[in-house]
């Protein structure tokens, strides 16, 4: 019986044939063209509104039932996103988005983010993504140099500051544990992490995940944690302390702890110094703010989020270790299918944080830096610092307004005299409803206030003044 004459017809829906989703057809060509055209319009448009959230009922009515057996087709699906879903998401790169910590990615970084997906780059190992890992490490080496860390420092880009802080503190605990075992000493009943009472909430979250005690040290009226207060905590908790966390730009106020006096304690006490600079450490790149960060060169680990003040799309956090070996010892995962990676001497980013699979999320920053150069970044950060000083001075000149604290970096917190929480809420809602600005109320020590977080170089003095005028 002839092998060729008796062969069954090829089944094009199974086996070797690509599925409809993966075949290169006129349909997929059209899909790619439509998506790229939408992305181009969105990236280059200068009139994108702030937009605002819809209720669940509205979204169910307008966008419910979009997942069907046979699909809507790309044109209808994209139209649904463009006309319903996207307008129900606030535009974080808008010049008058001033809440939380905004994002203001450069157009180069945003555009290159498409390439990261289009090239299907895997950023977890050198074996699979050596070019991407090399480029990311170029950025990490530059950051380490800017912050005064030794040339041997290194790390990885992770999802965000919460992941970065957790990963660093896990490495600190592993390092303390190894040191204890090497000295023949038992572990304490519970490890301790010391931080400011105004430290980011992710530190307390990391403590819960790790089952360690987080000691939040009270700070003075200016919000800065200083060495004297940390020393008292170190004396009280002894060598149960695995790490001290200093904040380089608190989220609520932009306060930088007295890192130099905290770092000086390393001469007397043995602890891991971690710097949480997710928002504010980028300001160290600007000469006018660099002196505020004295002492960061003694950090054992630090983080800074490029998606905040380094003009990169969500989501990206640079985690740096003074000695990357400590990160690798804490985070390398071992499994039979990973033998090809763990058995080599290659630099694998997945060895340095709480993750395995990872997007090469440092590439958009690499491309933007390579395109525009370091000085463009210094200038953009400096512009935010100058604008902050100007609007803080304007606030002090208005009798109805009062600064809660003088700004250190680019966060301005102020009160409207005579207003209660409900007044701030109505004001904030009206600003968004009228598409004037996105400024949500904040609070400090039980008092409601207003807050500008200024990181977008497109935000102008006139933008901020026009918002202040609505509070009269």
C-alpha positions as CSV (number, residue, x, y, z in Angstrom):
1,X,0.0,0.0,0.0
2,X,1.5,3.3,-1.1
3,X,2.2,5.6,1.8
4,X,1.3,8.6,-0.4
5,X,-1.8,7.3,-1.9
6,X,-3.4,6.3,1.4
7,X,-2.5,9.5,3.3
8,X,-5.5,11.3,4.9
9,X,-6.2,14.9,3.8
10,X,-4.5,17.5,5.9
11,X,-6.7,18.9,8.7
12,X,-6.1,22.6,8.5
13,X,-7.8,23.3,11.8
14,X,-5.5,21.2,14.0
15,X,-1.9,19.9,14.1
16,X,0.7,21.8,12.1
17,X,-1.6,24.5,10.7
18,X,-1.6,27.8,12.6
19,X,-4.8,28.7,14.3
20,X,-6.9,31.7,13.1
21,X,-5.4,33.8,15.9
22,X,-1.8,33.0,14.9
23,X,-1.8,32.8,11.1
24,X,-0.5,35.8,9.1
25,X,-3.5,36.6,7.1
26,X,-5.2,39.7,5.6
27,X,-7.3,39.8,8.8
28,X,-4.3,39.9,11.1
29,X,-2.6,42.5,9.0
30,X,-5.7,44.7,9.3
31,X,-5.8,44.1,13.1
32,X,-2.1,45.2,13.5
33,X,-2.7,48.3,11.3
34,X,-5.8,49.3,13.2
35,X,-4.1,48.9,16.6
36,X,-0.9,50.8,15.5
37,X,-3.0,53.6,14.0
38,X,-4.9,54.0,17.3
39,X,-1.7,53.9,19.3
40,X,-0.2,56.5,17.0
41,X,-3.2,58.8,17.4
42,X,-3.2,58.4,21.1
43,X,0.5,59.0,21.6
44,X,0.7,62.0,19.3
45,X,-2.6,63.6,20.3
46,X,-2.2,66.8,22.4
47,X,-5.9,67.1,23.4
48,X,-6.6,63.8,25.2
49,X,-9.1,64.7,27.9
50,X,-8.7,63.7,31.6
51,X,-11.7,61.5,31.3
52,X,-13.3,59.9,34.5
53,X,-14.5,56.6,35.8
54,X,-17.9,55.1,35.0
55,X,-20.1,53.2,37.3
56,X,-20.3,49.4,37.1
57,X,-23.9,49.7,35.8
58,X,-22.8,52.1,33.0
59,X,-20.0,49.8,31.9
60,X,-22.2,46.7,32.0
61,X,-24.8,48.6,29.8
62,X,-22.2,49.9,27.3
63,X,-19.5,47.2,27.3
64,X,-21.1,44.1,28.8
65,X,-21.2,40.9,26.8
66,X,-18.0,41.6,24.8
67,X,-16.7,38.1,25.3
68,X,-18.6,35.8,22.9
69,X,-18.2,32.4,21.3
70,X,-17.3,33.8,17.9
71,X,-15.8,37.1,18.8
72,X,-16.8,40.7,17.9
73,X,-14.1,41.2,15.3
74,X,-11.2,43.6,15.8
75,X,-13.0,46.7,14.5
76,X,-15.8,46.5,16.9
77,X,-13.6,45.5,19.8
78,X,-11.2,48.4,19.2
79,X,-14.1,50.8,18.8
80,X,-15.5,49.5,22.2
81,X,-12.2,50.2,23.8
82,X,-11.7,53.6,22.2
83,X,-15.2,54.9,22.8
84,X,-16.2,53.3,26.1
85,X,-13.4,51.6,28.0
86,X,-10.6,54.1,27.5
87,X,-12.7,57.2,28.3
88,X,-13.7,55.5,31.6
89,X,-9.9,55.5,32.6
90,X,-8.4,58.7,33.9
91,X,-5.4,59.8,31.8
92,X,-2.5,59.6,34.1
93,X,-0.1,61.6,31.8
94,X,-2.5,64.5,31.6
95,X,-0.8,67.8,32.6
96,X,-3.5,68.4,35.3
97,X,-3.4,64.9,36.7
98,X,-1.9,65.9,40.1
99,X,-3.1,63.1,42.4
100,X,-1.2,60.1,43.9
101,X,2.0,60.1,41.8
102,X,1.3,60.8,38.1
103,X,3.0,59.2,35.2
104,X,4.5,61.2,32.4
105,X,6.3,58.9,30.0
106,X,8.3,60.3,27.2
107,X,6.8,59.6,23.8
108,X,10.0,57.6,22.9
109,X,9.5,55.4,26.0
110,X,5.8,54.8,25.3
111,X,6.5,54.0,21.6
112,X,9.3,51.6,22.5
113,X,7.0,49.8,24.9
114,X,5.1,48.6,21.8
115,X,8.4,47.1,20.6
116,X,8.9,45.2,23.8
117,X,5.7,43.4,23.2
118,X,6.1,43.1,19.5
119,X,9.4,41.4,19.7
120,X,8.2,38.9,22.4
121,X,11.3,39.6,24.5
122,X,11.6,37.5,27.6
123,X,13.5,39.3,30.3
124,X,14.0,36.6,32.9
125,X,17.2,35.0,31.8
126,X,20.4,35.8,29.9
127,X,20.0,32.7,27.8
128,X,16.7,33.9,26.3
129,X,17.1,37.6,26.3
130,X,20.8,38.6,26.6
131,X,20.4,41.7,24.5
132,X,17.5,43.0,26.5
133,X,19.2,42.1,29.8
134,X,22.4,43.9,28.7
135,X,20.5,47.1,27.8
136,X,18.6,47.0,31.2
137,X,21.9,46.5,33.0
138,X,23.3,49.5,31.2
139,X,20.5,51.6,32.8
140,X,21.0,50.0,36.2
141,X,24.7,50.7,36.1
142,X,24.1,54.3,35.3
143,X,21.6,54.7,38.2
144,X,24.0,53.0,40.5
145,X,26.8,55.4,39.5
146,X,24.5,58.4,40.0
147,X,23.6,57.2,43.5
148,X,27.2,56.6,44.4
149,X,27.1,52.8,44.6
150,X,30.2,50.8,43.6
151,X,30.7,49.6,40.0
152,X,29.9,46.0,41.2
153,X,26.3,47.0,42.2
154,X,23.5,45.6,40.2
155,X,19.9,44.4,40.3
156,X,16.7,44.1,38.3
157,X,13.7,45.9,37.1
158,X,10.5,44.7,38.8
159,X,6.8,45.6,38.6
160,X,6.7,48.4,41.2
161,X,7.9,49.8,44.5
162,X,5.9,47.3,46.6
163,X,7.6,44.4,44.8
164,X,11.0,46.1,45.0
165,X,10.8,46.9,48.7
166,X,9.6,43.3,49.5
167,X,12.4,41.8,47.4
168,X,15.1,43.9,49.1
169,X,13.8,43.1,52.6
170,X,13.7,39.4,51.8
171,X,17.3,39.7,50.7
172,X,18.2,41.5,54.0
173,X,16.5,38.8,56.0
174,X,18.3,36.0,54.1
175,X,21.6,37.9,54.6
176,X,21.0,38.3,58.4
177,X,20.0,34.6,58.7
178,X,23.1,33.4,56.8
179,X,25.3,35.6,59.0
180,X,23.7,34.2,62.2
181,X,24.1,30.6,61.1
182,X,27.7,31.2,60.1
183,X,28.4,32.6,63.6
184,X,26.6,29.6,65.2
185,X,23.9,31.8,66.7
186,X,20.2,31.1,66.8
187,X,17.7,33.3,65.0
188,X,15.7,35.7,67.2
189,X,12.1,34.9,68.0
190,X,11.1,37.5,65.4
191,X,13.1,39.7,63.0
192,X,12.6,43.4,63.1
193,X,12.5,46.1,60.3
194,X,12.9,49.7,61.4
195,X,11.3,52.6,59.4
196,X,9.7,56.0,59.7
197,X,6.1,56.3,60.9
198,X,5.6,58.1,57.5
199,X,7.2,55.3,55.5
200,X,5.2,53.9,52.5
201,X,2.5,51.4,53.3
202,X,4.4,48.8,51.3
203,X,6.9,48.4,54.1
204,X,4.1,47.4,56.5
205,X,2.8,45.1,53.8
206,X,6.2,43.5,53.4
207,X,6.3,42.9,57.1
208,X,3.0,41.0,57.0
209,X,4.1,38.9,54.0
210,X,7.5,38.1,55.7
211,X,6.1,37.8,59.2
212,X,8.5,40.2,60.6
213,X,7.8,43.1,63.1
214,X,7.9,46.5,61.5
215,X,8.8,49.2,64.1
216,X,7.5,52.6,62.9
217,X,9.5,55.3,64.5
218,X,7.7,58.6,65.2
219,X,9.2,61.6,63.4
220,X,9.4,65.3,64.1
221,X,7.0,67.8,62.7
222,X,9.0,68.2,59.5
223,X,8.4,64.5,58.8
224,X,12.1,63.5,58.6
225,X,13.4,60.3,60.2
226,X,16.9,61.0,61.8
227,X,19.7,58.9,63.0
228,X,19.0,59.6,66.7
229,X,15.6,58.1,66.5
230,X,16.8,55.1,64.6
231,X,19.7,54.5,67.1
232,X,17.1,54.3,69.9
233,X,15.2,51.7,68.0
234,X,18.4,49.8,67.3
235,X,19.4,49.8,71.0
236,X,15.9,48.6,72.0
237,X,15.6,45.7,69.5
238,X,19.3,44.7,69.3
239,X,20.5,42.4,66.6
240,X,16.9,41.3,65.8
241,X,16.9,44.2,63.4
242,X,17.6,43.0,59.9
243,X,17.1,46.3,58.1
244,X,16.5,50.0,58.5
245,X,14.4,51.6,55.7
246,X,15.0,55.3,55.0
247,X,12.6,57.1,52.7
248,X,13.9,59.2,49.9
249,X,10.7,61.1,49.0
250,X,7.6,60.1,50.9
251,X,4.5,59.7,48.8
252,X,2.3,62.0,50.8
253,X,4.7,64.9,51.3
254,X,7.8,64.2,49.3
255,X,9.9,64.2,52.5
256,X,13.5,62.8,52.4
257,X,14.7,61.3,55.6
258,X,18.1,62.4,57.0
259,X,19.8,59.5,55.2
260,X,23.3,60.6,56.1
261,X,22.8,60.4,59.9
262,X,21.0,57.1,59.5
263,X,23.8,55.7,57.3
264,X,26.4,56.8,59.8
265,X,24.9,54.4,62.3
266,X,26.4,51.5,60.2
267,X,29.7,52.4,61.8
268,X,28.4,51.3,65.1
269,X,25.5,48.9,64.4
270,X,25.2,46.0,62.0
271,X,22.1,46.4,59.8
272,X,21.0,46.4,56.2
273,X,20.2,49.9,55.0
274,X,17.4,50.0,52.4
275,X,16.4,53.2,50.6
276,X,12.8,53.4,49.5
277,X,13.1,56.1,46.8
278,X,10.2,54.8,44.6
279,X,9.0,58.4,44.0
280,X,11.6,60.8,45.1
281,X,15.0,59.3,44.5
282,X,14.9,60.4,40.8
283,X,15.4,64.0,42.1
284,X,18.9,63.1,43.1
285,X,19.7,63.4,39.3
286,X,19.0,67.1,39.5
287,X,21.9,69.2,40.9
288,X,19.6,71.5,42.9
289,X,18.3,68.5,45.0
290,X,21.3,66.2,45.1
291,X,22.4,67.4,48.6
292,X,19.2,66.1,50.1
293,X,20.2,62.6,49.4
294,X,23.6,62.5,51.1
295,X,24.2,59.1,52.5
296,X,22.5,57.0,49.8
297,X,26.0,55.8,48.7
298,X,26.0,53.6,51.8
299,X,22.8,51.8,51.0
300,X,22.8,48.0,50.8
301,X,19.8,48.2,48.5
302,X,17.5,50.9,47.0
303,X,14.6,51.3,44.7
304,X,13.4,54.0,42.3
305,X,10.4,53.8,40.0
306,X,11.0,54.9,36.4
307,X,7.2,55.0,35.9
308,X,7.0,57.9,38.4
309,X,9.6,60.6,37.8
310,X,11.8,59.0,35.1
311,X,9.2,59.3,32.4
312,X,8.6,55.6,31.6
313,X,5.2,53.8,31.1
314,X,3.7,51.6,33.8
315,X,5.1,49.4,35.3
316,X,8.7,49.7,36.3
317,X,10.8,49.8,39.4
318,X,14.6,49.7,39.5
319,X,15.9,47.6,42.4
320,X,19.6,47.9,43.1
321,X,21.8,45.9,45.5
322,X,25.3,47.1,46.6
323,X,26.2,43.4,46.5
324,X,24.0,41.6,44.0
325,X,25.1,38.2,45.4
326,X,22.9,38.8,48.4
327,X,19.9,39.2,46.1
328,X,20.8,36.1,44.2
329,X,21.2,34.0,47.3
330,X,17.7,35.1,48.5
331,X,15.8,34.8,45.2
332,X,17.2,32.2,42.9
333,X,14.6,29.5,42.2
334,X,15.6,25.9,41.8
335,X,13.8,23.4,39.7
336,X,14.8,20.6,37.3
337,X,13.5,22.5,34.3
338,X,15.6,25.5,35.3
339,X,18.9,23.6,35.5
340,X,20.1,25.1,32.2
341,X,19.8,28.5,34.0
342,X,20.9,27.9,37.5
343,X,23.8,25.8,36.4
344,X,25.4,28.6,34.4
345,X,27.2,31.7,35.5
346,X,25.0,34.0,33.4
347,X,23.3,37.1,34.9
348,X,19.7,36.1,35.1
349,X,17.4,38.9,36.3
350,X,14.9,36.4,37.7
351,X,17.5,35.6,40.4
352,X,17.2,39.0,42.1
353,X,13.6,39.6,43.1
354,X,10.3,37.9,44.0
355,X,9.5,36.8,40.4
356,X,10.5,34.4,37.8
357,X,8.7,35.2,34.5
358,X,9.3,38.9,33.8
359,X,8.8,41.4,31.0
360,X,11.9,43.3,30.0
361,X,10.3,46.4,31.6
362,X,13.6,48.4,31.7
363,X,13.8,48.6,27.9
364,X,11.5,51.7,27.5
365,X,13.7,53.7,29.9
366,X,16.8,52.4,28.1
367,X,15.5,53.6,24.7
368,X,14.4,57.0,26.0
369,X,17.7,57.6,27.8
370,X,19.7,56.4,24.7
371,X,17.5,58.7,22.5
372,X,17.5,61.9,24.5
373,X,20.6,61.6,26.8
374,X,21.0,62.1,30.6
375,X,21.0,65.9,30.6
376,X,17.4,65.9,29.2
377,X,16.3,63.9,32.2
378,X,18.1,66.2,34.6
379,X,16.4,69.2,33.0
380,X,13.0,67.7,33.1
381,X,13.3,66.8,36.8
382,X,14.7,70.2,37.6
383,X,11.7,71.8,35.9
384,X,9.3,70.1,38.3
385,X,11.4,71.2,41.3
386,X,11.3,74.8,40.1
387,X,7.6,74.7,39.4
388,X,7.0,73.3,42.9
389,X,8.9,76.2,44.5
390,X,6.8,78.7,42.4
391,X,3.4,77.3,43.3
392,X,4.3,76.9,47.0
393,X,5.2,80.6,47.1
394,X,1.9,81.4,45.4
395,X,0.0,79.5,48.0
396,X,1.7,81.3,50.8
397,X,0.6,84.6,49.3
398,X,-3.1,83.6,49.2
399,X,-4.8,84.4,52.6
400,X,-7.4,81.6,52.1
401,X,-4.7,79.0,51.7
402,X,-1.9,77.6,54.0
403,X,1.0,75.2,53.4
404,X,0.9,72.2,55.6
405,X,4.7,71.7,55.2
406,X,7.2,73.5,53.0
407,X,7.9,71.2,50.0
408,X,11.2,69.4,49.8
409,X,10.8,67.8,46.3
410,X,7.7,68.1,44.1
411,X,4.7,67.4,46.3
412,X,2.8,70.5,47.7
413,X,0.3,69.9,50.5
414,X,-1.9,72.7,51.5
415,X,-5.2,73.5,53.3
416,X,-8.1,75.8,52.4
417,X,-8.9,77.7,55.6
418,X,-12.4,76.9,56.9
419,X,-13.0,73.9,54.7
420,X,-14.1,70.5,56.1
421,X,-13.6,67.1,54.5
422,X,-16.9,67.4,52.6
423,X,-15.8,70.7,51.1
424,X,-12.6,69.2,49.7
425,X,-14.6,66.2,48.4
426,X,-17.1,68.4,46.5
427,X,-14.3,70.6,45.1
428,X,-12.4,67.5,43.9
429,X,-15.5,66.0,42.3
430,X,-16.3,69.2,40.5
431,X,-12.8,69.6,39.1
432,X,-13.0,66.1,37.6
433,X,-16.6,66.5,36.4
434,X,-15.7,69.7,34.7
435,X,-12.5,68.1,33.3
436,X,-10.4,70.8,34.9
437,X,-8.1,68.6,36.9
438,X,-7.7,65.5,38.9
439,X,-6.9,66.4,42.5
440,X,-8.1,64.1,45.1
441,X,-8.1,65.2,48.8
442,X,-5.4,63.8,51.1
443,X,-5.0,64.0,54.9
444,X,-2.4,64.4,57.6
445,X,-2.9,63.7,61.3
446,X,-6.7,63.6,60.9
447,X,-6.9,66.9,58.9
448,X,-8.1,66.8,55.3
449,X,-6.0,68.8,52.8
450,X,-5.3,69.3,49.1
451,X,-2.2,68.0,47.4
452,X,-0.3,68.6,44.1
453,X,2.1,65.9,43.0
454,X,4.1,67.5,40.2
455,X,6.2,65.3,38.0
456,X,4.9,66.0,34.5
457,X,7.0,68.5,32.6
458,X,3.9,69.5,30.7
459,X,2.2,70.9,33.8
460,X,2.5,74.7,33.8
461,X,2.3,77.3,36.5
462,X,-0.9,78.6,34.9
463,X,-2.4,75.1,35.2
464,X,-1.8,75.1,38.9
465,X,-2.9,78.7,39.5
466,X,-6.2,78.1,37.7
467,X,-6.9,75.2,40.1
468,X,-6.1,77.4,43.1
469,X,-8.5,80.0,41.8
470,X,-11.4,77.5,42.1
471,X,-10.8,77.4,45.9
472,X,-11.8,81.0,46.5
